[in-house]
Amino acid sequence: MAPASVQRLLQKWGLPILTLFTFFFLLGCRALNEPDEGRYAEIAREMLQTGNWLVPHLWYLPHLDKPPLAYWLIAISMKFFGQNEWAVRLPIALAGVSGVWAAFLLGGAVGGRRVAIWSALLLQSMLLYFVMARMLTTDIFLTQFVAWALYFFWRSWWAMQSQAADQKLNFFSWHLAGWLAIAAGFLVKGPIAVAAPLVPFLILLIFRRRQSAIPTFLAGAGAGFLLFFAVAAPWFLIVFQRVPGSARYMILGQAAGHLLGTTIKNRPGGAFYFFGILAIGLVPWTALPGWLWRRNHWRKLDPIAKDGWLFLNAAAIFTFVLFSLSRAKLPAYILPVFPPLAILMAWRFFGPNAIAMPKMAWRISLVLALLLPTIFPVLLRVAFLDSTPLWLRCQTPALAVAALLIFRLARQWQPTAIAAAAAGLALFGFLLTTAEIPPFQTTLRDNQTLKPIGLELANAIKPGDALVCWGKFPEGLPFYAGDAISPVHRPWLGDVDLTQVPFEFPGNRERDADRLLPDASALARMVESRQRVWIVAFGATLAKFHNAHPSLVLHPVMRCGQWQLFVNHDEPGPSREDSRLSSNFTLNSSVCPLKVFP
């Protein structure tokens, strides 16, 4: 193939191939981590198992923390590709690709093809975006729908400026598409999906003060709201009617509770919380926003370009401020900021009116590109592991030397070459770290997977055995436990926080009352019975139990991070029909000390 043909092929397919590789390479290599990934996967699994696609359930109890679209997508993926980590993460990888595609189109619409390419490249090489496109949460779903709504609304604004009749019709088409994206986002995470893309459009309308555009906008908004209501409202109306307490819980407990901090107490953070998250999440491009807003750049823009610049700034800044003012804070909340911010940076530094930025800032991006794999062994040792292998400990000095060497070599490079190298090194570092995580996922001190314990229970538990979860609620355990946990064989729960998932939802405590052990004495009576009892315990909670009942015997089976699996007998107990023990029965105890792990 001729060099010119190869170049054309790379120009056409290079970015799509790179994007697919970024989000799909090693997608299923890591087991599901607690609690979020295990929870979302288990909810989707129960939809398939029970056939109830209307009301999400966690451990067969109603779970209405969020609307159902993300669960539906995960369940559909598992239906076609099986119950495995790759199938579970396929929808979030596709959402990551979708968000990059939306940024590509919006970047092209405001700044041309060069801006489009760099928008896509910058976005997928941002640390937080890359991580959340591989972490099973709802944030990447919301982000893609917000990005698409922004693109559709910008196209509708462009059409609204035209005097041609066919463009007026295009306005309604694009505007309705924007509201459809809002409806999908609303079915993922609620009201933020409406505010994040709609407020920038309103700001643009107010800024331009075009009275003639207001009737057109109101007509489009009215039709759009009807479409939004037709798509998003039915699920809420049906669930509010069928599940008592769901309306109050979702509106006051979740939507308003997150914003005001009245019901969400475990997600603290000050007003400047997201500034640090943004600085880390933008790696390796953390230095770029310092040169993003310059008066000279604004003056060079034509009126339509100024509209686009204002629109994207409003999208990024409004969403950032909204979450900064919210009382509930988690790092992934500001993910919808990243697509418009990536487009702004691509437009500012690679667009037709680009103004040069100091080369030192670009060279800093080169160093930051290798930051994650350089500090990963240290983070692993300090935050999670007690020790790391020698080969991993050598990674930090080796990559640090490589980063400094590249930093020196880049003095002679052009900014575009430095930026391309930084993007490539960043993706290399992200994927390298992704490949290094699986060997350590069962030895983490927190957020570890429950896969080994679940598989052990699936193979070892027999009819007549009882299962107790003690000290903490293992949200994703049923995903791996097979028939050990099912609608007809549900575990006993003890010493768990009854204000957290899944008992925070009204009525769940009562629904599961017959499976809640009231105190340690009830567990002691189960352990000393003839029935074989498996205990999944968290942290030191079982040690406290043993201190109160030192004569009871428990055999350790395995440890997985802070989670431990014990059994009281080696042989199966009575038949399953006799296994539902009441909480007030008494049997003689046997004397044998508790065995512990080495």
N, C-alpha and C positions, 0 to 999 in steps of 0.2 A: 504494500500500500504506500502511495506517495506521501511525503511529509506534509504536503498541503492538505491531503485528505485526512490524515491523522489529526492534524490541527483542527480541521472543521469538525471532526467527530468528537474530539475532546471538548470543543466549545459547546457543542450541542448536548452531549451526554455526560460530560465530566462532572458537572455540579449535581445532577440527579443521582449518579452512581455514588458520588461521595456522600451525599445526604442519606441515601439508603444504607450505605455501609456504616455511617455514623450511628444510626439508630437501631440497626438490626444485628450488628456484629456482637456475638456473645450475649444475645438478648435473654436466653433462657439458662445461662450458665449458673446463675445464683438462685438459691432457694428463697422462698418468701420470708421476709423479715417481719418481726413483731414490732408494733401492733398493727400498723396501717395496712401493709401489704396482705398480711394474713386475714385481716378483717374484710377488706374489699373482695378478695378472692373467695372467701368463705360465703359471703352474702350471695355472690354470683353462683357459686356451686349449689347453694340451697335452692336458688331459683330453679335450676335444672332438676335437682333431685325431687323437689316437692311439686313442681309445675306451677307454683304461685309466682307469677311475674309481676303482679300488681303491687303487693306490699313486700318490701325488702325485709328479710329476716336474718338475724345473726344468732346462731345456736338455737334456731327455731323459735326465737322471740322477735316481735316486731322491732325493726331498727329503722327509724325515720330521721336520722341526723341529716341526710341529704336526699334530694330527689333521685330517681332511679336510672337515669340514662346511662351513667358510667357502668352501673351494675349490669344493665341490659347488654351493653357492648361486650363486656367481659364474658358474660354467660353465653352469648352468641358465638364468641371466639372459641370457648371451651366446647361448645356443642359440635363445632366443625373440626377442631384440632385436638380435642382431648383435654383431660384434666392434668395439665402440666404447666410449668412456669413460663415456657415460651408462649403458649396459648393465652395465658393470663396477661402477659405483658404485651402481646401483639397490639391490642387497641391503643395502649399509651405510646408505643413506637409509631404507629400510624398517626396518632394525634401530633406527635413531635414533627413528623414529616409534613403533616397538613399545616401546622403553624409556620414552618419554614416556607412552604409554598405560598401561603397567604402573604408573608412578609416579602417574598420575591415579587409577587404581583403588585402589591401596594407600593413597594419601592420603585418598581418600574413605572407605575402610574404617576408618581410624583417627580421622579428624577431621571428616568430613562433606564436602559438595559444595564449599564454599568452599575448604577445604584442598586438595581434589582439583584444582580449577582452578589455584590458585596453585602447587601442586607441579609441574604440567605446564608452566606458564609459566616458573617459575624454572629448571627443568631445561634446557629448550631454549634459554634465554638465557644459560647458563653457557658461557664461552669454550671450555674444553677439550671439553665434550660436543658443542658445535656443530662444532668442528674435526674431532673424531674421527668424527663422523657424515658427514663428507665426505672423509675420508682413508682409503684402502683398507688397513686393517689388521684384525686379528681382535678388537681390544679392544672395539669397539662391539657386536659379536656376543655376546661374553661378557657384557657389561654388561646387555644386554636380557634374556638368559636368567637371570642372577642376580636381576634386578629381578622377573621373573615368578615365580621360585622363592620370593622373599621374600613376594610377594603371596599365592601359594598356601599357603605355610606359615602365614602369619598367619591366613588364613581357616580353615585346619585347626585352629589353636590356638583360635580363637573357637568353632569347632564342638565342640572337645574340652571346653570349659568348660560346655557345656549338658548337662542331664540327660536331655533327650528322646532317644528311640531313633533317630528319623530324623536328628538332628544327629550322632549317633555315626557313622551311615553317611556323612554329609557329610564328617566328619573324614577318612575313608579316601579319599574322592574327591578332596578338596583336597590331601591329603598325597601321594597318588600323582601328582597333577598337578605338585606341587613337585619330586618326584623325576624326573619326565619332563623338566622344565626343566633340572634338574641334568645329566641325561644329555646333552641337547643342548649345554649349555655345556661339558661334558667333551669332546664331540666337536669343540669349537672350540679349547679351550685347556687341557685337562687338569685336574689335581686342584684348582686354585683354584676351579673351578665347584662342587665339592662343599663345600669348607670355607666359602666366603663366605656362602652362605645357611643351611647346616645348623648352624654354630656358634652364630649368634644364637638359633636355636630351642632349642638345648641350654642356652644361658645362661638363657633365659627359664624353661625347665623347672626348672633348678637354683635359680634365684632364688625361684620360687614354692613349691618344696618340696612339691609336691602328689603324695603317694605314690599316690593313686588314679589319677593320670593316667599313671603310668609304664607299666603294662601296655598301655594303649591306645597310647601312643607307641611302645613296643617292637614291638607288632604292626604298626603303620603303617610304622615304619622297616624292619622285616623285609620286608614286602611291597614297600615302595618300593625297597629295595636290589635285590630280585630283578628288579623292572621296570628299574631303572637298569642292572643287569648285562645283561639281555636286549637293551637298546637300544644301550648303549655298548661292551660287551665284544667282540661278534663282529668288528668291523673290526680291533681291536687283535690279537686272537688269530690271525686270518687273515694279517695283515701280518707279525706276529712269526714265523709259520711260513714264509712265502714269501720274506721278505727277510732274508738273513743279517745279523746285527748290529743289527737294528732295535730289538729289545727293550732291549738294553743302552744303545743310543744315546738312545732316547726316555725311558727311566726314569732312568738315571744321568746322561746327558749333557744332557738338556733339563729334566726336572722337578726332579731333585735338583740339577743343575748351576746352574740359575737361582737356586734358593733359597740354596745354599751358596757359590756363586761358584767352584766347583771347575773348571768347564769354560767358563763364560761370562766372558771377560776384558775385553770391549770395552764394558761397560755400567756404569761405576763410579758411585759416589755414596755419600755418608755417611749416617748415621742420620737426619739432618734434611733430606735431599734433598727428600722429598715435601712438607715444609711450604711450601717455596717454590713447588713445582709447584701445590699446593692454592691458595695465595694468588693465583697467576696464573690458574689454571684456573677459579676461581670468579668472575672478573670478569664482571659488575659487582657481584657480591654478596659481595665479599671481606670487607667490614666486618661482615656479619651474624653470622657465627659467634661474634664477640666477645660478643654478647648472647644467644646461643642457650641456654646452660645457666644457669638461674636457679632457686634453691630455691623461690621463690614460685610459679613456674609448676608445678613438680613437686607442690607441696602442693595445688594446685587440681584436679589430675587425679583422676578416679575410678579404681578398681582396674583396670578393663579398659583405660582410657586409659593408665595407668601401664605396663601390660604392653606396649602398642603403643610408647610412648616408649622403654622399655628395649630392646625388640626392634630398633627402628630405630637406636638409638644403638650397640647391639652390632654390627649389620651394618656401620655406617660405621666405627666405631673399630677393630673387629677386622681388617677388610680393610686399613685404613690402616696399622695396626701391623705386620701380616704383611708387607706389601710394604716397609715401612721397615726391617724386620729382614733382608729378603732382600738378597743381595749384588748381584744384577743389577737395575739400575734404568733405566727409561725413563719419560718423563712420562705416557704413556697407561696405564701399569700400574694406577694408582689410579682409573681411570674407573669401576669398579663402586661406588666410594664415593659417586658423585654422585647417583644416584636416592634412596637413603635420606637423604642430607644435604639434598637439595631438599625432601623431604617434611617433615623435621624443621623446616626454616626456615619452610615454609608453615604448618605446624601451630603453631609458636611465635609467629609474627607475624600470622597471619590466622585462626587457629582460634578456637574458642569461648572458650578460656581465655587468649587473647593478652594479654600485658603490654606496654605501650608501650615502644618503643625511642626513644632520643634522635633527634630529627628530623635532626640533623647527620649521623648515620650513613646515613640514607636519602638525604640530599643528596649525600653522598660517592658513593653508588651511581650517582647521576645523572652525576657527572663521570666515573667509571670506565666508564660505558656508552659513552662516546666515546673511550676510551683507545686501543683497537686502531687505528681508522682515523686517529687523531691521530699516533700514533708509527710507523705502518706505513711512511710514506715515509722516516723516519729509519732504521728497521731495514733497509729495503731497500737504502739507500745504504751503511750501515756494514757489514752482514753479507753482502750478496750482490752489489750492483751497484757499478760504478765511478762511475756518474752517473745522475741521475733527471731527467725532464723538468720544465719549469717549473711546469706545472699541478699536478704531484704535490707539488712542493716547497711550493706555496702551500697545500696541504691542511692541513698541520700547524698553521700559525698561525690559519687560518680556523676549524678545528674547536676549537682551544684557546680562542679567543675565544667561540665558541658555547657551549662547556661552561661557561665562567665566567658567561656571561649566564644560562644556564638555572639554574645553581647559585644565583644571586641571586634569580631569579624564584620559585624553589621555596620560598622562605621562607614564603610565604603558602599553600602547598599542604598538603593532608592527606597523611599517610604513604602511604595506599593509592594516591592519585593520583601521588605521587612514584615509588612502586614500579612502577606501570603504565607511567609515562613512562620509567623506567630500563630496563625490559624491552624496550619498543618501540625506544628509542634503541640499546640493545645489539644487537638483531637488525638494525636498520638499519646499524649500524657493521660488523657481521660480514659482511653481504651486500654492502656497499659494498667492503670489502676483497676479498671473493671475486671481485667483478667486476673489480677492478684488477689481480689477479695474472696472468691469461693473457698480456698483452702482454710481460711480463718473464720468462716461464717458460723461455725458451731462452737467457737471458743471465745466469742465476744462477751464482754461483761454486761452488755445491754443491747437491746434491739436485735438479738440474734434470731435465727430461724428455729422453728420447732419441728422441722422436718424429721430429724432422726428419732425424736420421741414419738412423733405421730406414726412413722413407719413401724417402729417397734411395737406400739400398741396394736396397729392393724394386723401384725403377724402373730402376736403373742396372746392377745386377749381371747378368752374362750367363753362359750355360753355359761352363764351363771356368775361370771366375774363382775365385780363392781369397779367403777372408775371414779376417783375423787380428784378434783382440781383444788389445790389448797394454796392460799396466800395471794394469788393474783389470777385474774381471768385470762387464760391463754386463748386469745381471740381466733387465731388461725389454726389451732390444733386440729379441728375436724377435717380441714382440707386434706390433711395427710393421714388421718387416723382410720379411714375406711369405715367398716361396719362397727368399729369400736365406739363411735359416736354417731347416732342416728336418731330419727324421731321417736323410735321405740326403745332406744338404749342411750339415754342421756346421762351424763355424769352428775355426780353430786358435787356441790360447790361449798367451800368453807373458807372462812377468814378472808373473804374478798370484799372490796370496797363497793358497797351497795349504792353509792352515788355516781358511779362511773358506768361505762358501757358494760353490759346492755341494760343495766337496771335503772339508768337515769330516765329511760322512757316510761311514761305513766302506765302503771299496771303490770310491768314486767316482773317486779318483785313478787306480786301476787300470782302471776302466771307460773313462776318457777318456785313457788313457796315449798312445794313438796320435794324439791331437790336441793334445798339449802340446809346445810348442817348448822344447827344453832350455836354450837361451841365445840371446843376441842374434845370434850368428853364424848360427844356423839361420834367423832372420828375414832376415838380410842375404842369404843365399843365395836365399831366396824372392823378395826384392825385385829382385835383379839378374837374375832369370831372365826368360824370354820370356813367362811367364804373367802375366796381369794380377792384381795383388794389391791388395785393399782392406784398409786398416788402420784400425780403430777404436781410438784411443789416448786414454789418460787423462792429464791434467795435463802434466807435463814429462817423462814417461817416454820419449816418443819423441825428445825433444831429447837425452836422455842416450844413446839408441841412435845418434842421428846423430853425436854427438861421437865415438863409438867407430868409426863408419863414415862419415866425412865425404864420401866419394866417391859415395855412393848418392843416387839421385834419387827424391824423393817429391813428388807434386803435392797441395797442400792442396785439399780439396773444400769443407768447411764446418767451422765451430766451433759447438758447442752447450754453453755453460758451460765446464766443464773438459774436456769430451769433444771430440775432433777426428777428422775423417775424412780419410784420405789415400788416394791410389792411385798405383801406380808407373808404369802405362802408360795411355794413352788408349784403346787398342784392346783388344778381348777377346783372351784367350789361347787355349790349346788347348781341345779339347773337354772336357766335364765328366769323361768317362771317364779322361782323362789328368791330372786335376787333383790327385790325391792324391800329393803330393810327399813323398819320404822326407826325414828330417831330416839326412841326411849327403850330399846331392848337392851338387855345386859347378858353378857357371857363371861366365863372365867378367862383371865388373862394368863399368858405364858411369860416366863421370865427369860429374857435374852436381850443383851445390849444392842443398840442401834449401830449398824455398820455404816461407815462413812467412806467417801471416796478418797483415794490417795491424793 
